[in-house]
Amino acid sequence: MVDYYEVLGLQKSASQDDVRKSYHKLALKWHPDKNPSNKEEAEKKFKAVAEAYKVLSDPQKRLCYDRSVKESRSHRESTTEGCDSFFDSSYVLHDLEDIFREIFGGMDPFSYAKLRSVTPQTLCKVVVPAQ
């Protein structure tokens, strides 16, 4: 799990003002336009800084993030020692919409407009054998 406090160079006790100031400083530093010679790395860092700010600047998201980090740490500490398996890693999050699209063959099951246009002909192709 990414440590958003580390990304912004902050302590966990940082104020909202500290979060904002650090974000502005790092966003200017890593903006891809300001780093034309190292644009790819700058873009990655800029996105990481923006993501960290998006979470830590919102008190509700920050609280959820802090809880998930705490739960993740307690989960890792309670696992069996000496066991290096896939299940010991941090939580793996998946986008449920992507999973449903795979199941429903590319259709977005959450889009009402798309569902209105679905007819039996678009769902399946009926093949009638020639006689």
N, C-alpha and C positions, 0 to 999 in steps of 0.2 A: 504494500500500500504506500502510495506517495505521501511523504511528510510535507504538507502544505506550509507548515510553519518554517521548515528548513528551506523550502523553495523561496520563500519571501525573506529569509534571514531573520526570523522573529522567534521570540520566546512564546510559549503557550499562553502566557499571561498578557500578551500584547493587547493594547486597546484598539478600538476600531480606527482611531486616528493613526496609530502606528501602522496598521494594516494598509490603510489608504496611502500613507506617505511612502511606505516601502514598495507598494505596487507601482506608484507613479515613478519612483526612482528606477526600479528594475525594468519597467515597461519601456522607459526612454533608453536605458542602457542596451536592452536586447531587441529593440525594434529592428526588423529586417532591413528597413531603409537606412538605418544608421550603421549597419554592418554589411555593406555590399561585398566585402571580401570573404565573409564567413556567413553568408545568408542562410544556409541550411541549418547550422547549429543555432544561430540567432533565432530562427523561426521556431525551432523546438523549445528553446528556453523561453521565448516570448509567449508561446502557447501555454507552457507550464505555469508561468507567472500569472497569466490571465485566468487559468483554471483555479489556481490557488486563491486568487483574489475573489473570484466568483463565489467560492465556498466560504472563505473566512470573513468576507465583508457582510454577509447576510447572517444575522445572529441565529436564526433558526437552522440554517444549513451548517453553520459552525458548530452548534450544539450537537447535531446529528453526526457530524464528522468526528468530533471529539469522543462521542460515545462509541462509534464504530471502531476507532483506533484503540480505545480502552478494551473493548470486547475482543478485538483481534489479538491484542497483546496477551490478555488473560487466556485466550484459547491456545495460543502458541506455547505459553508457559505450562499449561496443563497437559500437553501432549507428551507421549512417551519419549524419553530421552534416547538419543542414538538412532532414531527412526527417521531417515531421510526419504520421505515419500511425497508424492504429489499432494496428498491430503494435508500435509503439514504447512503448506504455503498459505498465503493470504486468500481471502475470499475471491472467487472469480465471478465477476458480474457480467451478465449478458443482457442485451437489449431484447426484451420480450417481443417487440414488434418484429425484429429480425427472425426470431424463432418461429413466430406465427407465419411470416411470409414464406419461410422454408416449408412449413407444413402445408400451407394453402397454395403452393405453387406460384409464388410471386405476388399474389393478390394481397392487398392490405385489408385484413379483416376488420380494422377499426375505422375504415373510411366509409361513412354512410353513403356518400355520393357514388362510390364504386359499387357498393352492394346493391343500390337501387337499379343499376344497369345490368346486374347479373340475371341471366335467364337460363333456363335449362339447357339451351343450345350452347351457351358460353361455358357452362360447367362441365359438360361431357359431350362427347361426339358419339352419336348413335350410328352404328354401322349396320345397314340392312343388307343381308346377303342377296346377291342376284339370283333370280330363279330361272 
